[in-house]
Amino acid sequence: MHTVMHGLSAPVSTRVLHAGRPRGREAYALVVGLALASCLGAPTADVDGPRVVASSLPSPRTVEVEVRPQITVELSEPLDEASLGPGALALVPWEEVGECRSDPVCARGSCERGRCLEDPLSSSDLAALLDGEYAPDGARVTLEVTLLDGELGEATRLRLQPARALTPRWRYSLILGGVRDRGGAPLVDASGRVSHWRRDLVTAHEGSSGPEPRLVEPAPGGAGVPPNLARVTTSFARPVALEATATVELEGVDGQRVALIEPRGCDGWPAAFCLTWRPEHALEPLMTYRVAGGTLRDHLGRAVAPPAVQEWFTAAEELDEEPPSLAGATVELQGPCVHARVSTAEPVVFTMSWASGAQVEVLASGELELAARVPGEDLGDAETLELSLTVRDLAGNTAEETVALDLGAADLSVPLTIAEVLGNPAGAEPGQEFIELLDVREHGDEVTISDLRVVDRPWSEVRALPADATPGDALPSFVTRPGQRTVVVGSGYVWGDPADPDPPSDAVVVTLDSSIADGGLKNAGEPLTLVRAAMAPGAPWTLIDTRRAPEEELSANGQSVISSPTPAIAFGCDRPGVWQAHPQGGSSPGSAP
């Protein structure tokens, strides 16, 4: 048995068995010529080329193939190992030329899982494969090629496996072209004609061959990662088995590997979807690494597969032994939410937590911001909230600070947040626009809400208005209960408009005396602020919720934007990246997306 590697990252060096022997079709012509000249007792040449008699890909197009499949091909006679070079056989990904999510018919190519994919192989590519000279313009799939003894004798079975997982839900073509038998005869089809052999396959979901670890910490593409890296965090598309002895490996560009050991679960992640590891030893300075294999398994017993997504990071030149700084960190109460900000020049894990054990964190560098709702139900009559700010760099160096936050300006009696906004309806504008308010409580009594106004201006502008100003639109009083979604519509809203879905028949709908905002909501998004009449003299408004305008247009015609529900502790707090397009491509007034 012998294994070689195909691909740009590990090219094979094909061994030449006979110096000066012609290649490709010239070699076959020479063999045939020798056979024709052998009528007077000369040695008989092998002029019958090898044929594929069976394979583990049973049809011309096989679907739901594991992302790191082990493919076997049975041939009619022994193969020449030297002919199994990367120019003679290849696994080629199809090219994306469009999408077919709403219409399964593609103008070009084949519809595969919502993508239009097109065969990239030209007739010249197939001819090059037949001659053993295929050289694609882009990166190729690296194949592990093993020649084995098969049912028909010695060296008659090929075992092919991608070195890394393939892209999930994607179409590939496996081509055997210039492979030859030991007499130099080329591959032939069932009719005895010289031809390539081809099978297409469509891959299944990510993780279908085993866990595929993705980098969380250090961040993919990170540079200057300390060689004395304390932890490596990886996420998974599907749950894995957490075993104390499991390992994953980091692979350097030079091929050397560092084992990641002592796995444990990640705070704030669903169980078994994220693990954090300790490197067995320090990294090589200035070395670039990616996640590779290991002994980790999923609950079906499948071992970790090198992931399709190749995420790299690069180690710094020097060790990092200095803790990061919290100097300049700020904490601000904004409505029912606490916002903490810090500036850092290196990647850190920035964490905000309080005594109840709840916490939020972010891994990044630069200007960092965290936001979380004040735990009103846990505070009772307390006038301050004690919270902890922590920064930890990638080497494990940590700085911590405790802050006592005055809650005097917070109005925690209105448990509402802006959860969904349709500013660009498919139907009439501004009539079919809406804002959805969510009661964020998990339990509690019904509450009557009054004296609210919705304003299409940022909170910084609203709080600067004079005390006698009446900005935005007044909401009629309504009753809310934990988990309720209240839909706010303008006076021109029409039930039964076929272009946009109605709220459920039992939904709470609040109708304004005019359109929402000044002439309606902007299609590309705009700031929205929910305020309440003053609770104390001299303070004209108290903030209930605010939403900054999206940095770019996120939704199409008829598609709403929703507030991200994760992490739950930060739901309803205005923070970077809070908006996302409705996942179903439409809107869902009065219902969860």
TANOR-V218084 format. One record per backbone hydrogen bond with DSSP energy under -0.5 kcal/mol. NH is the residue of the N-H (numbers start at 1). CO is the residue of the C=O. Records with the same first field share a line. If there is no record, write none. Layout:
BEGIN
NH->CO ; CO
END
This chain:
BEGIN
2->147
4->145
6->143
14->12
17->15
21->18
26->23
27->23 ; 24
28->24
29->25
30->26
31->27
32->28
33->29
34->30
35->31
36->32
37->33
38->35
41->38
47->45
49->47
53->51 ; 74
54->74
56->72
58->56
62->200
65->202
69->66
71->69 ; 160
73->158
74->54
75->156
76->51
79->155
80->180
81->79
83->80
84->81
88->85
89->85
90->175
92->90 ; 173
94->171
95->118
97->116
98->116
100->114
110->117
112->110 ; 115
115->112
116->98
117->110 ; 115
118->95
126->122
127->123
128->124
129->125
130->126
131->127
132->129
133->128
134->87
141->91
143->6 ; 141
144->161
145->4 ; 143
146->144 ; 159
147->2
148->146 ; 157
150->153
153->150
156->148 ; 153
157->148
158->73
159->146
160->71
161->144
162->69
163->142
165->306
166->67
169->204
170->167
172->201
173->92
174->199
175->90 ; 173
176->197
177->88 ; 175
178->88 ; 129
181->185
182->78
184->181
187->177 ; 179
188->50
189->193
192->189
195->187
197->176
199->174
200->60
201->172
202->62
203->170
204->65
208->205
209->210
210->207
211->302
213->211
214->235
216->233
217->233
221->312
222->219
225->314
227->318
229->226 ; 227
230->394
231->394
232->277
233->217
234->275
235->214
236->273
240->272
241->297
242->240
243->241
246->243
248->260
249->293
250->258
251->290
252->250 ; 256
253->288
255->252
258->250
260->248
261->259 ; 278
264->276
266->274
269->266
273->270
275->234
276->264
277->232
278->261
279->277
280->259
283->227
286->316
287->284
289->313
290->251
291->311
292->249
295->247
296->247
298->302
299->239
301->298
304->296
305->211
310->308
311->309
312->310
313->289
314->222
315->287
316->225
321->319
329->326
330->341
332->339
334->332 ; 337
335->333
336->544
337->334
338->372
339->332
340->370
341->330
342->368
344->366
348->364
349->392
350->348 ; 362
351->349 ; 390
352->360
353->388
354->358
355->386
357->354
360->352
362->350
364->348 ; 362
366->344
368->342 ; 366
370->340
372->338
373->569
374->336
376->374
378->375
379->375 ; 376
380->376
382->379
385->405
387->385 ; 403
388->353
389->401
390->351
391->399
392->349
393->397
394->347
396->393
399->391
401->389
403->387
405->385 ; 403
407->383
410->407
412->410
415->413
416->414
417->438
419->417 ; 436
420->436
421->561
422->434
423->421
432->428
433->430
434->422
435->488
436->420
437->486
438->417
439->484
440->415 ; 438
447->480
449->447 ; 478
453->531
454->473
455->529
457->455
461->458
462->458
463->459
465->462
469->466
473->454
475->452
478->449
480->447
483->439
484->481
486->437 ; 484
487->508
488->435 ; 486
489->487 ; 510
490->433
491->514
493->490
497->494
500->497
504->589
507->504
508->485
509->507
510->487
511->509
512->489
519->517
520->516
525->522
528->547
529->455
530->545
531->453 ; 529
532->542
533->451
534->540
539->536
540->538
542->532
544->530
545->530
547->528
558->424
559->556
560->558 ; 586
561->421
562->580
563->419
564->578
570->567
571->568
573->570
575->573
578->575
580->562
582->560
585->582
591->588
END
